[in-house]
Amino acid sequence: SLGVSNFGVHHLEALVKLGLEKPSVNQIQIHPWHQNNDIVYYCRENDITIVGYSPLAKAKKITDETLVEIAQKLSKSPAQILIRWSVQHGFITIPKTSQVSRLELNADVFNWSIPDEDMKKLDALSDQPWSCTWDPTKNSLEEAGFE
């Protein structure tokens, strides 16, 4: 099986066009402010598993008003809300932490769920796009050095 990282729809389509193996996994940055809906749709339609990195948006959005409001309502941490958002969307997610206490909190996201109305509020954060870094899913294969 082939796994890729940061492949946009045009990258995935280029693999097919070149007659190469379809990937089983595409690892992309994904969180409420960077939802990559076009890539998610394509991957789901083509049976490609999505692994999301930076689900906590590098902690840059941890004080977002909507996020904090939902976290307080559910008696969870903002990080737990972000990880659970990914889980509820069916993404495999890779949160990063170097602290054991946070690791335990990050793992406590499976025995509860975010109500639909709050998921909609989190989904609406895509109207305020923000990326942890440059977005490599936007580059073409030619720009990356492939012919």
Secondary structure, DSSP 8 states (H G I E B T S, - for coil): --EEES--HHHHHHHHHTT----SEEEEE-BTTB--HHHHHHHHHTT-EEEEE-TTGGGTTTT-HHHHHHHHHHT--HHHHHHHHHHHTT-EEE---S-HHHHHHHH--SS----HHHHHHHHGGGGS---SS--GGGS-TTTTT--
